[in-house]
């Protein structure tokens, strides 16, 4: 359950960071501004892009962990259902033979 909550919250964070990236990129300074202001913009934009990229990678890793956990649960449920089916079939055969 923790993996699911972490994955969903990180996915929401990714969405917010993507919107923030778009807003920062839209606030690009015009061509005539001083070089220091342009450098500040590039640093700010690249920082938020790197943060978004790292957050997306972590989200993908958590999704894989969540899917692995879910697959293991489903395999265990399938195994239990198959055992119950085999037991029921054996009991039916015993009833028919007596």
Helices and strands as residue ranges (DSSP letters): H 2-26, H 35-97
